[in-house]
């Protein structure tokens, strides 16, 4: 698995988790969904992604998007 795929998988898990928590626990969890979405948008323009930096420190191999 590359960093690119790990970031997409992590974002997908966080979105689904926050949607479930927003539905069953508190509507405030929808803010996490918005944060993940905004972070994906800014990463697409700037190439800066905190999750990618974390995955790099874990030793996951770089892909083409986050070198």
C-alpha positions as CSV (number, residue, x, y, z in Angstrom):
1,X,0.0,0.0,0.0
2,X,1.3,3.5,-0.8
3,X,0.8,6.7,1.1
4,X,-1.8,7.8,-1.5
5,X,-4.0,4.8,-1.0
6,X,-3.5,4.9,2.8
7,X,-4.6,8.6,2.9
8,X,-7.7,7.8,0.8
9,X,-8.6,4.8,3.0
10,X,-8.1,6.8,6.2
11,X,-10.2,9.7,4.9
12,X,-13.0,7.3,3.9
13,X,-13.0,5.6,7.2
14,X,-13.0,8.9,9.1
15,X,-16.0,10.2,7.0
16,X,-18.0,7.0,7.5
17,X,-17.2,7.0,11.2
18,X,-18.1,10.6,11.7
19,X,-21.4,10.2,9.7
20,X,-22.3,7.2,11.9
21,X,-21.4,9.1,15.1
22,X,-23.3,12.2,13.9
23,X,-26.4,10.1,13.3
24,X,-26.4,8.0,16.5
25,X,-24.5,10.2,19.1
26,X,-24.5,13.9,18.3
27,X,-24.8,16.1,15.3
28,X,-21.5,17.9,16.3
29,X,-19.7,14.9,14.8
30,X,-20.6,16.2,11.3
31,X,-17.9,18.9,11.9
32,X,-15.4,16.1,11.6
33,X,-16.8,15.2,8.2
34,X,-16.5,18.8,7.1
35,X,-12.9,19.0,8.4
36,X,-11.9,15.8,6.5
37,X,-13.5,17.1,3.3
38,X,-11.8,20.5,3.6
39,X,-8.5,18.9,4.3
40,X,-8.8,16.8,1.2
41,X,-9.6,19.9,-0.9
42,X,-6.6,21.8,0.5
43,X,-4.3,18.8,0.0
44,X,-5.3,18.6,-3.6
45,X,-4.2,22.2,-4.2
46,X,-1.2,22.4,-1.9
47,X,0.1,18.9,-1.7
48,X,0.4,19.3,2.1
49,X,-1.4,16.5,4.0
50,X,-0.8,15.8,7.8
51,X,-2.1,12.3,7.4
52,X,0.5,11.6,4.6
53,X,3.2,12.9,6.9
54,X,2.1,10.5,9.6
55,X,2.0,7.6,7.2
56,X,5.5,8.5,6.0
57,X,6.8,8.3,9.5
58,X,5.2,4.9,9.9
59,X,7.3,3.7,6.9
60,X,4.6,3.4,4.3
61,X,6.1,3.8,0.8
62,X,5.3,7.0,-1.1
63,X,3.0,7.1,-4.0
64,X,2.8,9.7,-6.8
65,X,0.7,12.3,-5.0
66,X,2.4,12.7,-1.7
67,X,6.2,12.3,-2.2
